[in-house]
Amino acid sequence: MSTKALIGILLAGTAGILIFLFVHLSGDSSKVSIGSKEATACSKGGEDCLPDVTYVDTTGKAHTLESLHGKVVVVNFWATWCGPCKKEIPDLSKLYKKYKDQGVVMLGVLTSDTPSDADLLNFQSDYEMEFPVVRNNSDILLSYNYPGALPTTFVFDRSGRRVGKPRVGSIHIDELDAELSQLAAQK
């Protein structure tokens, strides 16, 4: 093999590696476009997948990975003492009522405080909280890497893949509405 041919092979291989690295490292790997192949490739226990935990709401209903399969899932971490949480709860409730018949499940995971059942029921009434409330447990907190800021919201598509990054702080209700509209329309 001649020197020119060997240099050509090395240059072509190097160019191929550089192109591969550029394509895979230049995009925002935390965002998965809705309906993309990556969005449908969620496997049980995958890093950006809906965690395999059981969410038991305050009515006693268990929401398991199996029961949530094929649904759009919104998981919102909040607390009764959290001002931004109180502000966004009525808006989240409106979105829940708008999309619940379209396969959207919203779960409010209560963290950082433990009100009595009666106090929690009063809170839900005062803040027009329509979606199910789940008291946190170690499995849920560990599965979501112990969200440090409240509120924090996670959105998962029908395949169980997390859509975008976790939303830390108050959510923009119009953005979430548009996103849920798009996700709910997918089958």
C-alpha positions in Angstrom: 0.0 0.0 0.0 1.4 3.4 -0.9 2.0 6.2 1.5 -0.6 8.4 -0.3 -3.2 5.7 0.1 -2.4 5.3 3.8 -2.6 9.0 4.4 -5.9 9.2 2.5 -7.4 6.4 4.7 -6.2 8.1 7.9 -7.6 11.5 6.8 -10.9 10.0 5.8 -11.2 8.1 9.2 -10.3 11.2 11.1 -12.9 13.3 9.2 -15.5 10.6 9.9 -14.8 10.7 13.6 -14.9 14.5 13.7 -18.2 14.6 11.9 -19.7 11.9 14.2 -18.5 13.8 17.3 -19.8 17.2 15.9 -23.3 15.8 15.1 -23.7 14.0 18.5 -22.2 16.7 20.7 -23.5 19.8 19.1 -27.2 19.2 19.9 -28.9 19.8 23.2 -29.0 16.2 24.5 -31.5 17.2 27.2 -34.2 18.0 24.7 -36.0 15.3 22.9 -38.3 16.6 20.2 -41.9 15.4 20.5 -42.6 12.5 18.2 -39.0 11.8 17.4 -37.4 8.4 17.3 -35.7 9.2 20.6 -39.0 10.0 22.2 -40.3 6.6 21.5 -37.2 4.7 22.5 -37.8 4.8 26.3 -37.0 1.5 28.0 -38.1 0.6 31.6 -35.7 2.1 34.0 -34.0 4.3 31.4 -32.3 7.6 32.6 -34.9 10.0 31.1 -37.8 7.7 31.5 -40.8 7.8 33.8 -39.5 6.2 37.0 -40.9 2.7 37.9 -42.4 3.8 41.2 -45.9 3.6 42.6 -47.6 6.9 43.3 -50.4 6.5 45.8 -52.7 9.5 45.9 -54.6 10.8 48.9 -57.7 8.9 47.8 -55.8 5.6 47.9 -55.5 5.2 44.2 -52.2 3.7 43.0 -50.7 5.1 39.9 -48.2 2.5 38.6 -45.9 2.5 35.6 -48.2 0.1 34.0 -51.3 2.2 34.6 -49.5 5.3 33.3 -48.3 3.5 30.1 -49.5 5.3 27.0 -50.4 8.5 28.9 -48.8 11.9 29.0 -47.7 12.3 32.6 -47.0 15.5 34.4 -45.3 15.2 37.9 -45.2 18.4 39.9 -43.3 18.6 43.2 -44.7 21.2 45.5 -45.3 22.1 49.2 -48.2 23.9 51.0 -45.8 26.6 52.3 -44.3 27.3 48.8 -45.5 30.7 47.4 -44.8 29.9 43.7 -46.5 26.5 44.1 -49.6 28.2 45.5 -49.6 30.6 42.5 -49.4 27.9 39.8 -51.7 25.3 41.3 -55.0 26.8 40.0 -53.4 27.1 36.5 -52.2 23.5 36.7 -55.7 22.4 37.7 -57.2 24.2 34.7 -54.8 22.3 32.4 -55.6 19.0 34.2 -59.3 19.5 33.6 -58.7 20.5 30.0 -56.5 17.5 29.1 -57.5 14.6 31.5 -60.0 13.2 29.0 -57.2 13.2 26.4 -54.9 10.8 28.3 -53.0 13.4 30.4 -52.3 12.4 34.0 -51.1 15.1 36.4 -49.7 14.1 39.8 -48.8 16.7 42.5 -46.1 15.2 44.8 -46.3 16.9 48.2 -42.8 17.4 49.6 -41.1 19.1 52.5 -44.2 19.2 54.7 -46.7 16.8 56.2 -50.1 18.5 56.8 -52.9 16.4 58.3 -55.4 14.9 55.9 -57.9 17.5 56.9 -55.5 20.4 56.4 -54.5 19.0 53.0 -58.1 18.7 52.0 -58.7 22.3 53.0 -55.6 23.4 51.1 -56.8 21.6 48.0 -60.1 23.3 48.3 -58.7 26.8 48.9 -56.3 26.6 45.9 -58.8 24.8 43.6 -56.5 21.8 43.3 -58.2 19.3 41.0 -55.4 16.9 40.2 -54.4 13.9 42.4 -52.0 14.6 45.3 -49.3 12.1 46.2 -47.4 12.3 49.5 -43.7 11.8 48.8 -41.8 8.7 49.9 -38.1 7.8 49.6 -38.7 5.8 46.3 -40.3 8.8 44.6 -37.7 11.3 45.8 -34.8 9.0 44.9 -36.2 8.4 41.5 -36.3 12.1 40.8 -33.0 12.9 42.4 -34.5 14.7 45.3 -35.7 17.9 43.6 -34.1 20.7 45.6 -36.3 23.6 44.4 -40.0 23.9 44.6 -41.9 23.8 42.5 -40.3 21.4 40.0 -42.2 19.9 37.2 -41.4 16.9 35.0 -43.3 16.1 31.7 -43.3 12.6 30.1 -44.7 11.7 26.7 -46.9 8.7 26.0 -43.9 6.4 25.6 -42.7 7.4 29.1 -39.8 9.6 27.8 -39.1 12.9 29.7 -39.7 15.8 27.4 -37.1 18.6 27.9 -35.4 19.4 31.2 -37.2 19.4 34.6 -38.9 22.8 35.0 -37.5 24.4 38.2 -39.6 27.2 39.6 -43.0 28.4 38.4 -43.9 27.1 35.0 -45.1 29.2 32.1 -48.6 28.0 31.8 -49.0 28.9 28.1 -45.9 26.9 27.2 -47.1 23.9 29.2 -50.6 24.2 27.6 -49.0 24.2 24.1 -46.8 21.3 25.0 -49.7 19.3 26.4 -51.8 20.0 23.4 -49.1 18.6 21.1 -48.4 15.6 23.4 -52.1 14.8 23.9 -52.7 14.8 20.1 -50.1 12.0 19.6 -51.3 8.4 19.8 
